[in-house]
Amino acid sequence: MGIFRRAAAHTDEISPTSSSPERPDDKDVHTEHMETAVDSSAKWKVSKSGDGDVAMALFHSPSEVHEPIDPAEEKRLVRKIDLMILPYLAVCYAFFYIDKTTLSYAAIFGIRDDLSLVGKEYSWLSSIFYFGFLAWALPTNLLLQRLPVGRYLGSNIFMWGVFLMIQATAKNFAGLAALRAMAGAAEACSDPAFMLITSMWYTRRQQPIRMGLWYTANGFGIALGGLLGFGIGNIKGGLPSWKFEFLIIGALCCIWGVVMIIFLPDSPVTAKGLTQREKRIAVERLRENQTGVENKHFKWYQVREAFSDIKLYLFFFLGVVGNIPNGGISNFGTLIIKGFGFSTLVTTLMQIPYGCIIAISILTCVFLNDYMARNGRQTRCFFILLFLCPNIAGSFGLRFLAADNQAGRLVCYYLTGPYNAAFVMILSMSTANTAGHTKKVLTNAVLFLGYCTGNIAGTSQAPGYALGIWSMIVSHLIEVCIVLALRFVLSRENKRRDRIQSQMEGGLEGRDLDATAFSDMTDRENLNFRYIC
């Protein structure tokens, strides 16, 4: 299997008036494109299939991609985009993690006794959610390419809330298991959609911070889940507390799904909240990404290339080993704390510091990485390794500290939180280092197949047991090796491309980044593409 292929010798070119590139259903874009005559000999370079990115509809030729942009104007636009995108993703992500802990809270509110769950049935309920996720991960990613991203994401969130509410009606293990699987399938589009949206709107340097901001809601979701759990536990009604947990959180998710369907834009090319000038600036900013915005055509050659690319397998295994610890911690976290001797309601509150640690870790990681990137340093892999260290230490503590050392074991449990910062950087590595829209959605799908596999493996062993803790330790150590291998592969390929292009006419400084910016070429096809490690 070849690791990287040289840039394709066959590169199609199209004139500004070619009908090949897909055009968005945006009347203003289409009218301006058709009525304005531009005399330019510049031509776009496109992928092997002959069509380019939807962003090409905003420009008549590659020469227009270099329009002068006032830095102050761009800064105002980025703030506007942040307000258009990040609040929706952040609130949504908070709900995702609240949902992952609803079963954990339901356990301490008595669901195991009420539904007569015996043996490993509770563990299976945690795993079955990820089986549903796993089964629908690939189809939902392919639908993300074909359908409007914002509306498809919002619809899935709405259905996910519906399935969560219906779980309150479950009478036995079988009924609850089926609903958990359907909820997992509805959530399968969440992270991949968030990654696609982030890559559509932000430069590769800006992506880790934006991912960090919406992923930070993960930590706030844990803290908010603790407060909700405490409040729901004090409800004195005609239903058990665990049923109120499913009903209230599910209803909130449904409401938020409708909000996202209405207000979340599908792409910068068709966003109703942007003027024509702002759309062009929003897209032009992404020129150096060399990854484009999106392309709605499924391309089989990009599928074949993805499966011959070692990056795909490295991201899959990062998804697996990175989420074996997560599977146990997210589903058994409250049981771990309760095992330290705390009451049921105090246990829900003890999750709040854990959520805050996650949020602080993520923000610290992404802003430090941004500082290094602004100074020309590639440090993403190193920050992944740095923020794995507390998790490794915490895992060893949970394994070897005496059972009666409650304070020490609680601190070790909290030390498992910073891993979330490392996973944010892994997600940013995937979006930054994959080009070609079909290849991108497929790589995201495979990464989250690994994510599901790891969570299933993690939920099969509670972290309170020796095997569960050792699986956390070994997984993190394997992850260190994979991250180092990924950095080596990407760095070596960058050096190879620099060497090739430095020998071409014009050298590295003469590269025509405009012609390939929105070509929907893969990272292998496009010799102008550089990997971030």
C-alpha positions in Angstrom: 0.0 0.0 0.0 1.5 3.3 -1.0 1.7 5.9 1.7 1.5 9.0 -0.5 1.2 9.3 -4.3 2.8 12.0 -6.3 0.6 14.8 -7.6 -1.5 13.4 -10.4 0.0 14.0 -13.8 -3.4 14.4 -15.3 -4.9 17.6 -14.1 -8.1 18.9 -15.8 -8.6 22.6 -16.3 -11.9 24.5 -16.9 -12.6 27.9 -18.1 -14.6 30.3 -16.0 -17.7 29.6 -18.0 -17.5 25.8 -17.8 -20.6 24.1 -16.5 -18.7 21.4 -14.7 -18.4 22.9 -11.2 -21.6 22.4 -9.2 -23.4 25.7 -8.6 -25.3 26.3 -5.3 -29.0 27.2 -5.4 -28.3 30.8 -4.7 -30.0 33.3 -7.1 -27.7 36.2 -6.2 -24.6 34.1 -6.8 -25.9 32.7 -10.1 -27.1 36.1 -11.4 -23.8 37.9 -10.7 -21.8 35.0 -12.2 -23.8 34.9 -15.4 -24.2 38.7 -16.0 -20.6 39.8 -15.3 -18.2 39.4 -18.1 -14.6 38.8 -17.1 -11.8 38.7 -19.6 -9.2 36.5 -18.0 -7.0 33.7 -19.4 -6.7 32.2 -15.9 -8.2 28.8 -15.5 -9.2 26.6 -12.6 -7.6 23.3 -12.0 -10.0 20.7 -10.9 -10.1 17.1 -9.7 -10.0 14.1 -12.0 -13.8 13.9 -12.2 -13.8 17.3 -13.9 -15.8 19.3 -11.3 -14.6 21.6 -8.5 -15.8 23.1 -5.3 -19.1 25.0 -4.8 -17.0 28.0 -3.8 -16.0 28.4 -7.5 -19.5 29.9 -8.2 -18.5 33.0 -6.3 -15.5 33.8 -8.6 -15.2 34.1 -12.3 -11.5 33.0 -12.4 -8.7 32.2 -10.0 -7.4 35.7 -10.3 -10.4 37.0 -8.4 -9.5 34.8 -5.4 -6.7 37.3 -4.6 -9.0 40.3 -4.1 -7.5 42.7 -1.5 -9.2 42.3 1.9 -9.0 44.9 4.6 -7.8 43.1 7.8 -10.3 45.0 9.9 -13.1 43.9 7.5 -12.0 40.3 7.7 -11.8 40.5 11.5 -15.3 41.8 11.7 -16.5 39.0 9.4 -14.8 36.3 11.5 -16.6 37.7 14.6 -19.9 37.5 12.7 -19.2 34.0 11.5 -18.4 33.0 15.1 -21.8 34.2 16.2 -23.5 32.5 13.3 -21.8 29.1 14.0 -20.2 28.5 17.3 -23.2 29.0 19.7 -25.3 26.5 17.9 -22.5 23.9 17.9 -21.5 24.5 21.5 -25.0 24.2 22.9 -25.5 21.1 20.8 -22.3 19.5 22.0 -23.2 20.2 25.6 -26.4 18.2 25.0 -24.4 15.4 23.4 -22.4 14.9 26.6 -25.4 15.4 28.9 -27.0 12.6 26.9 -24.0 10.3 27.3 -24.3 10.8 31.1 -28.1 10.4 31.3 -27.7 6.6 31.6 -25.0 7.1 34.3 -27.3 9.4 36.3 -30.3 7.1 35.7 -28.2 4.3 37.3 -27.8 6.2 40.6 -31.5 7.2 40.4 -32.6 3.6 40.4 -33.1 2.5 36.8 -31.2 -0.8 37.4 -33.7 -1.8 40.1 -36.8 -0.5 38.3 -36.1 -2.3 35.1 -34.5 -5.4 36.9 -31.2 -5.0 35.1 -28.9 -7.9 36.0 -25.4 -9.0 35.3 -23.8 -7.0 32.5 -27.1 -5.6 31.1 -26.3 -2.0 32.3 -22.9 -2.2 30.6 -24.6 -3.5 27.5 -26.9 -0.5 27.5 -23.9 1.7 27.3 -22.3 -0.3 24.5 -25.5 -0.7 22.4 -25.7 3.1 22.0 -22.4 2.9 20.2 -23.5 -0.1 18.1 -26.3 2.1 16.7 -23.7 4.9 16.1 -21.4 2.4 14.4 -24.1 1.0 12.1 -25.1 4.4 10.9 -21.7 6.2 10.9 -20.9 5.6 7.2 -24.3 6.1 5.7 -24.8 9.4 7.7 -21.5 10.7 6.5 -22.4 10.0 2.9 -25.7 11.8 3.5 -23.8 14.8 4.9 -22.1 15.2 1.6 -25.4 15.0 -0.4 -27.8 17.0 1.9 -27.7 20.5 3.4 -25.4 20.1 6.4 -27.2 22.5 8.8 -30.7 21.1 8.2 -29.6 17.5 8.2 -27.7 18.0 11.5 -30.7 19.8 13.1 -33.1 17.0 12.0 -30.9 14.3 13.6 -30.7 16.3 16.8 -34.5 16.5 16.9 -34.9 12.8 16.4 -32.2 12.0 18.9 -34.2 14.0 21.5 -37.3 12.1 20.6 -35.6 8.8 21.2 -34.2 10.0 24.5 -37.7 11.0 25.7 -39.2 7.6 24.6 -36.6 5.9 26.8 -38.6 7.0 29.8 -41.3 4.6 28.7 -39.0 1.5 28.6 -40.3 -1.4 30.7 -37.3 -3.8 30.3 -33.8 -4.2 29.1 -34.8 -5.1 25.5 -37.0 -2.0 25.0 -34.4 0.3 26.4 -31.6 -1.3 24.4 -33.5 -0.8 21.1 -34.1 2.9 21.9 -30.5 3.4 22.9 -29.4 2.0 19.6 -31.7 4.3 17.7 -30.4 7.3 19.7 -26.9 6.3 18.8 -27.7 6.2 15.1 -29.3 9.7 15.4 -26.1 11.1 17.0 -23.8 9.5 14.5 -23.7 12.6 12.3 -22.9 15.0 15.1 -19.1 15.1 15.3 -18.5 14.6 11.6 -20.9 17.4 10.8 -19.2 19.7 13.3 -15.9 18.9 11.7 -17.2 19.6 8.2 -18.8 22.9 9.3 -15.6 24.0 11.0 -13.5 23.2 7.9 -16.1 25.1 5.7 -15.8 28.3 7.6 -12.4 28.6 9.1 -8.7 28.6 8.1 -6.6 25.6 9.1 -4.9 27.7 11.8 -8.2 28.9 13.2 -9.8 25.4 13.3 -8.3 24.1 16.5 -9.5 27.1 18.5 -13.0 26.9 17.0 -13.1 23.1 17.6 -11.9 23.7 21.1 -14.6 26.3 21.8 -17.5 24.0 20.7 -15.8 20.9 22.3 -15.4 22.9 25.5 -19.1 22.6 25.9 -18.4 18.9 26.5 -17.0 20.0 29.9 -19.8 22.5 30.6 -22.2 19.7 29.6 -20.8 17.5 32.4 -21.1 20.4 34.8 -24.6 21.3 33.6 -25.5 17.6 33.7 -24.5 17.5 37.3 -26.7 20.5 38.2 -29.6 19.1 36.1 -29.1 15.7 37.8 -29.1 17.4 41.2 -32.3 19.3 40.4 -34.0 16.3 38.8 -33.1 14.2 41.8 -35.0 16.6 44.0 -38.2 16.5 41.9 -41.0 15.0 44.0 -43.4 13.8 41.4 -45.3 10.8 40.3 -42.4 9.4 38.2 -39.0 8.0 39.2 -36.2 10.5 38.9 -34.6 8.6 36.0 -37.7 9.1 33.9 -37.7 12.8 34.5 -34.0 12.8 33.4 -34.9 11.3 30.0 -38.0 13.4 29.5 -36.5 16.8 30.4 -33.2 16.4 28.6 -34.9 14.8 25.5 -37.4 17.7 25.3 -34.6 20.3 25.4 -32.8 18.5 22.6 -35.9 18.5 20.4 -36.3 22.2 20.9 -32.6 22.8 20.1 -32.9 20.6 17.0 -35.7 22.8 15.6 -33.6 26.0 16.4 -30.6 24.5 14.4 -32.8 23.6 11.4 -34.0 27.2 11.2 -30.9 29.2 11.9 -27.7 27.2 11.3 -26.4 28.0 7.7 -25.4 25.2 5.4 -22.3 26.8 3.9 -20.6 30.2 3.4 -21.6 30.1 -0.2 -25.4 30.0 0.5 -25.5 31.6 4.0 -28.5 34.0 4.1 -26.9 36.0 6.9 -23.9 37.1 4.7 -23.9 39.7 1.9 -22.4 38.8 -1.4 -19.1 40.6 -0.5 -19.0 38.8 2.8 -19.5 35.4 1.1 -16.5 36.1 -1.2 -14.3 37.1 1.7 -15.4 34.1 3.8 -14.4 31.8 1.0 -11.3 33.7 -0.1 -9.9 33.4 3.4 -9.8 29.6 2.9 -7.6 29.8 -0.2 -4.4 28.6 1.7 -6.3 25.7 3.2 -6.4 24.0 -0.2 -9.3 21.9 1.1 -12.2 23.9 -0.4 -15.7 24.3 1.1 -17.8 21.4 -0.2 -18.7 19.3 -3.3 -22.0 17.4 -3.5 -20.8 14.8 -6.0 -19.7 11.5 -4.7 -16.3 10.5 -6.3 -15.3 6.9 -6.3 -11.6 7.6 -7.1 -11.4 9.5 -3.8 -12.8 6.5 -2.0 -10.1 4.3 -3.5 -7.5 6.9 -2.6 -8.7 7.2 0.9 -8.4 3.4 1.5 -4.9 3.4 0.1 -3.8 6.3 2.4 -2.1 5.3 5.6 -3.6 8.4 7.3 -7.0 6.8 7.2 -5.8 3.8 9.3 -3.8 6.0 11.7 -6.9 8.1 12.4 -9.0 5.0 12.8 -6.7 3.6 15.4 -6.4 6.9 17.2 -10.2 6.8 17.4 -10.1 3.3 18.9 -7.4 3.7 21.5 -8.4 7.3 22.4 -11.9 6.3 23.3 -11.4 3.0 25.1 -10.8 5.1 28.3 -13.6 7.5 27.4 -16.2 4.7 27.0 -15.7 3.6 30.6 -15.3 7.1 32.2 -18.3 8.7 30.5 -20.7 5.8 31.4 -19.3 4.7 34.7 -18.1 8.1 36.0 -20.9 8.7 38.5 -20.6 5.1 39.7 -16.9 5.6 40.3 -17.5 8.7 42.4 -20.4 7.1 44.3 -18.1 4.2 45.1 -15.9 6.6 46.9 -18.6 6.9 49.6 -20.6 10.0 48.5 -24.4 10.1 48.6 -26.4 10.0 45.4 -27.0 13.8 45.1 -23.5 14.7 46.2 -22.2 12.4 43.5 -24.0 14.4 40.8 -22.4 17.6 42.1 -19.0 16.1 42.2 -19.1 15.9 38.4 -19.0 19.7 38.2 -15.3 20.1 38.9 -14.6 17.3 36.4 -16.4 19.2 33.7 -14.6 22.4 34.5 -11.2 20.7 34.3 -12.1 19.4 30.8 -13.1 22.9 29.7 -10.0 24.6 31.1 -7.7 21.9 29.6 -9.2 22.2 26.1 -9.0 26.0 26.1 -5.5 26.0 27.4 -4.4 23.4 24.7 -6.0 25.1 21.7 -4.8 28.7 22.6 -1.3 27.5 23.3 -1.3 25.7 20.0 -2.5 28.8 18.2 0.3 30.9 19.8 2.8 28.4 18.5 1.2 28.3 15.0 1.3 32.1 14.8 5.0 31.8 15.3 5.4 29.3 12.5 5.7 26.2 14.5 3.8 22.9 13.9 3.0 21.5 17.4 -0.3 19.8 17.2 1.1 16.3 17.7 3.2 17.5 20.6 0.2 19.0 22.4 -1.7 15.7 21.9 1.1 14.0 23.8 1.4 16.7 26.4 -2.3 16.5 27.3 -2.2 12.7 27.4 0.2 12.7 30.4 -2.4 13.6 33.1 -4.6 10.8 31.9 -1.8 8.2 32.0 -0.9 9.4 35.5 -4.6 9.3 36.6 -5.0 5.8 35.2 -2.0 4.5 37.1 -3.4 6.2 40.3 -6.8 4.5 39.9 -5.0 1.2 39.5 -2.5 1.3 42.4 -3.9 3.7 45.1 -5.5 1.9 48.0 -9.3 1.6 47.9 -9.6 3.6 51.1 -7.6 6.5 49.8 -10.8 8.3 48.6 -9.2 11.8 48.1 -6.3 10.5 46.1 -8.5 8.3 43.9 -10.9 11.2 43.3 -8.0 13.4 42.1 -6.8 10.6 39.8 -10.4 10.4 38.4 -10.3 14.1 37.7 -6.9 13.7 36.0 -8.6 11.7 33.2 -10.3 14.8 32.0 -7.5 16.6 30.1 -7.6 13.8 27.4 -10.5 15.7 25.8 -8.0 18.4 24.8 -5.9 15.8 23.1 -8.9 14.4 21.2 -9.8 17.9 20.0 -6.3 18.2 18.4 -6.8 14.8 16.8 -10.1 16.0 15.2 -8.3 19.2 14.0 -5.5 17.0 12.5 -8.1 15.1 10.5 -9.9 18.1 9.0 -6.6 20.0 8.3 -4.9 17.1 6.6 -7.6 15.7 4.3 -8.7 17.3 1.0 -11.3 16.2 -1.5 -14.8 16.4 -0.1 -15.6 12.7 -0.7 -12.3 11.7 0.9 -12.9 14.1 3.7 -16.3 12.7 4.7 -15.0 9.1 4.4 -12.0 9.8 6.6 -14.3 11.4 9.2 -16.6 8.4 9.0 -13.7 6.0 9.5 -12.3 8.1 12.4 -15.7 7.8 14.1 -15.9 4.1 13.4 -12.8 3.9 15.5 -14.5 6.2 18.1 -17.4 3.8 18.3 -15.2 0.7 18.5 -13.2 2.3 21.3 -16.3 3.3 23.3 -17.8 -0.2 22.9 -14.6 -1.8 24.2 -14.4 0.7 27.0 -17.9 0.2 28.2 -17.4 -3.5 28.3 -15.1 -3.1 31.3 -16.0 -0.6 34.1 -12.9 1.5 35.2 -13.4 0.2 38.7 -12.1 -3.2 37.7 -8.4 -4.0 37.2 -8.9 -5.0 33.5 -10.8 -1.7 32.8 -8.0 0.4 34.2 -5.2 -1.5 32.5 -7.1 -1.1 29.2 -7.0 2.7 29.8 -3.3 2.6 30.5 -2.3 0.4 27.5 -4.6 2.4 25.2 -2.9 5.7 26.0 0.6 4.2 25.6 -0.4 2.9 22.1 -1.9 6.3 21.3 1.5 7.9 22.0 3.1 5.6 19.4 0.5 6.3 16.8 0.7 10.1 17.2 4.5 9.9 16.8 4.1 7.8 13.6 1.5 10.2 12.2 3.8 13.2 12.7 6.7 11.3 11.1 4.6 10.4 8.0 3.2 13.9 7.5 6.5 15.7 8.1 8.3 13.5 5.7 5.8 14.1 2.9 6.0 17.8 3.4 9.7 17.7 2.9 9.3 15.6 -0.2 6.9 18.1 -1.7 9.1 21.0 -0.8 12.0 19.3 -2.6 10.0 18.6 -5.7 8.5 22.1 -6.0 11.7 23.9 -5.3 13.1 22.3 -8.5 10.2 23.5 -10.6 10.0 26.8 -12.5 9.3 29.6 -10.0 10.3 27.4 -7.0 8.2 27.3 -3.8 7.4 31.0 -4.0 5.9 30.5 -7.5 3.2 28.0 -6.6 -0.2 28.9 -8.0 -2.3 28.4 -4.9 -5.3 30.2 -6.5 -5.8 27.7 -9.3 -6.1 24.7 -6.8 -7.7 26.4 -3.8 -11.2 25.2 -4.7 -10.5 22.4 -7.1 -11.9 19.6 -4.9 -8.6 17.8 -5.5 -7.4 15.4 -2.8 -4.4 16.1 -0.7 -2.5 13.6 -2.8 -3.6 15.1 -6.2 -2.7 18.6 -5.1 1.0 19.2 -4.9 0.4 22.6 -3.4 -1.2 20.9 -0.3 0.9 20.9 2.9 0.2 18.8 5.9 -0.1 20.1 9.5 1.5 18.1 12.2 
